[in-house]
Amino acid sequence: MKPIFNNFIEIFYPKTCVTCESNLISGEKIICTICKHDLPLTHYQSYSDNKITDSFYGKIPIEKAMALLIFRKEGKTKELIHELKYKGNQEIGTYLGTWFGEILKAKNEFSDIDFIIPVPLHKKKLKQRGYNQLTKFGETLSEILKIPFETNQLIKTEATKTQTFKTRFERFDDSKTKFNLKNTSFFENKHVLLIDDVITTGATMESCAVELLKTKGIKISALAMAFTE
């Protein structure tokens, strides 16, 4: 009965593509097939030797790093991320998590990861927004890859203004952003996967990693929805 009801609703309130606003057809979710094909994939062949891992070189030890999409100043990737972060469309996190998760599973990448950890929001920002834009993304990756999603150990202790209104120089200064690891033995001798929405300079992840590295024997890899080339 429920599918019939859903079909009835969609006749009067059809779901539309978040980037071009055309009506989605059967089998399409979040974004239409044409727009999905227009999304710029990173297509990096190596997970340990690419532009993303190179961005952390000399700063923090990263085992592997990867992103699904390329983020540009204008374009469909930016529209997707903006819709997720500022318009409450958390289905995008699930959509990207499913897409990326299936790719990682097929390639058997990150199979030795013990925990998935999202870059945390400050409690003030979390209350204001109502959600962390990484939660659905991380939960979906966790379900597909069969890796625990841990959100309680790493916390943000200092509120900062949104990345959208920052200059590139100010993003570099994010390395001073304060994070705190509740228990420095929780991830002892574990390999953790730190996830974010967009890696630009890598400063935010760097700041998180510096705190995580207080743990003995920890290894860190990084994953993002998108990467700014």
C-alpha positions in Angstrom: 0.0 0.0 0.0 2.9 2.4 0.8 4.5 2.3 -2.7 1.1 3.1 -4.2 0.7 6.0 -1.8 4.2 7.3 -2.6 3.5 7.1 -6.4 0.3 9.1 -5.8 2.2 11.8 -3.9 4.9 12.0 -6.5 2.3 12.8 -9.2 1.5 16.0 -7.4 4.8 16.7 -5.7 7.5 15.1 -8.0 11.0 14.8 -6.8 13.5 17.0 -8.7 17.2 16.9 -9.4 19.0 19.0 -6.8 21.3 20.5 -9.5 19.1 21.1 -12.6 15.6 20.8 -10.9 14.2 18.6 -13.7 11.8 15.9 -12.5 13.5 12.6 -11.5 12.3 9.5 -13.2 12.0 6.0 -11.8 15.3 4.7 -10.5 16.8 8.2 -10.1 17.6 9.5 -6.6 18.8 13.0 -5.6 20.3 13.8 -9.0 19.2 13.0 -12.6 21.3 10.6 -14.7 22.5 13.5 -17.0 23.8 15.5 -14.1 25.4 12.5 -12.4 27.4 11.9 -15.6 28.4 15.6 -15.5 29.9 15.3 -12.0 33.7 15.5 -12.1 35.1 12.3 -10.5 38.6 12.3 -9.2 39.5 9.0 -11.0 42.8 8.7 -9.1 44.3 5.3 -9.7 46.3 5.1 -6.5 44.9 5.7 -3.0 48.3 6.2 -1.5 49.9 8.3 -4.2 47.7 11.1 -5.5 47.1 14.9 -5.2 45.1 14.4 -2.0 47.8 12.4 -0.1 50.4 14.8 -1.5 48.5 17.8 0.1 49.4 16.3 3.5 53.0 15.6 2.8 55.4 17.0 5.4 52.5 18.0 7.7 51.0 14.8 9.0 51.5 11.1 8.3 48.5 9.9 6.1 48.4 6.3 5.0 45.9 6.8 2.2 43.6 9.6 1.0 40.8 9.8 -1.5 37.8 11.8 -2.5 34.9 11.0 -4.8 34.4 14.3 -6.6 36.4 17.3 -7.7 35.2 20.5 -6.1 35.3 23.7 -8.2 34.3 27.3 -7.5 31.2 26.8 -9.7 29.6 23.6 -10.7 27.4 20.6 -9.7 29.6 19.4 -6.9 29.4 22.7 -5.2 25.6 22.7 -5.6 25.4 19.2 -4.1 27.6 20.0 -1.1 25.8 23.4 -0.5 22.4 21.6 -0.6 23.6 19.1 2.0 25.3 21.6 4.4 23.0 24.5 4.3 19.6 23.4 3.1 19.1 20.3 5.3 19.1 17.7 2.4 20.8 14.9 4.3 19.7 12.4 1.7 22.7 13.7 -0.3 25.0 12.3 2.4 23.4 8.9 2.1 23.5 9.1 -1.7 27.2 10.0 -1.9 28.0 7.5 0.9 26.3 4.7 -1.1 28.1 5.7 -4.3 31.5 6.0 -2.8 31.0 3.0 -0.4 30.3 0.6 -3.3 33.4 1.8 -5.2 35.6 1.3 -2.1 34.0 -2.1 -1.4 34.6 -3.3 -5.0 38.2 -2.1 -4.9 38.8 -3.6 -1.4 40.2 -0.3 -0.3 40.4 0.7 3.4 39.6 -3.0 4.3 42.0 -2.7 7.3 40.2 0.3 8.8 39.0 -0.1 12.4 36.9 3.1 12.8 35.4 5.8 10.7 35.6 9.2 12.3 33.8 12.4 11.1 35.4 15.8 11.4 33.2 17.0 14.3 31.1 20.2 14.5 31.3 22.5 17.5 28.2 22.0 19.7 27.1 25.6 19.0 27.3 25.0 15.2 25.6 21.6 15.6 22.7 23.2 17.5 22.4 25.9 14.9 22.4 23.6 11.9 20.7 20.7 13.6 22.9 18.0 12.1 26.5 17.2 11.1 26.5 17.0 7.3 28.9 14.0 7.6 26.6 11.8 9.7 24.6 10.2 6.9 27.7 9.9 4.7 29.6 8.2 7.5 26.8 5.9 8.6 26.3 4.7 5.0 30.0 4.0 4.6 29.9 2.2 7.9 27.1 0.0 6.8 28.5 -0.9 3.4 32.1 -1.4 4.5 31.2 -3.0 7.9 33.4 -0.6 9.9 32.2 1.1 13.1 31.3 4.8 12.9 32.6 6.6 16.0 31.3 10.1 16.7 32.0 10.5 20.5 35.7 10.5 20.9 36.9 13.4 18.8 35.2 16.7 19.6 35.6 20.3 18.5 36.3 22.7 21.3 36.3 26.0 19.4 33.7 27.5 17.1 34.8 28.9 13.8 33.0 30.7 11.0 31.7 28.6 8.0 34.3 27.7 5.3 32.0 29.2 2.6 32.9 32.8 3.7 36.6 32.2 4.3 39.4 33.2 2.0 42.0 30.6 1.1 44.5 32.2 3.5 42.0 31.9 6.4 41.5 28.2 5.6 45.2 27.7 6.1 44.8 29.1 9.5 42.3 26.3 10.4 45.3 24.3 11.5 44.9 26.3 14.7 41.3 25.1 15.2 41.0 23.2 18.5 39.9 19.6 18.7 40.1 17.3 21.7 40.4 13.5 21.9 38.5 12.3 25.0 40.5 9.1 25.5 43.9 8.8 24.0 43.9 5.1 24.4 40.6 4.4 22.6 42.2 4.2 19.2 45.5 2.7 20.3 47.1 0.6 17.6 44.1 1.2 15.4 43.8 2.4 11.8 41.2 5.2 11.6 39.5 6.8 8.6 38.9 10.5 9.0 36.1 11.8 6.8 35.1 15.3 5.7 32.9 16.9 3.1 35.5 18.9 1.1 39.3 18.9 1.4 40.7 22.3 0.3 44.0 22.9 2.0 43.6 19.9 4.3 44.1 22.2 7.3 41.0 21.0 9.2 41.9 17.4 8.8 45.5 18.2 9.8 44.3 19.8 13.0 42.1 16.7 13.8 45.0 14.4 12.9 47.4 16.2 15.3 45.0 15.5 18.1 44.5 11.9 17.1 48.2 11.3 16.9 48.4 11.6 20.7 47.3 8.0 20.5 50.0 5.4 20.6 50.4 3.3 17.4 47.5 5.0 15.6 47.4 5.1 11.8 45.3 7.7 9.9 43.7 7.7 6.5 41.5 10.4 5.0 38.4 10.4 2.9 36.2 13.2 1.6 33.1 13.7 -0.6 35.2 16.2 -2.7 38.6 17.6 -3.2 39.6 21.1 -4.4 42.3 20.7 -7.1 
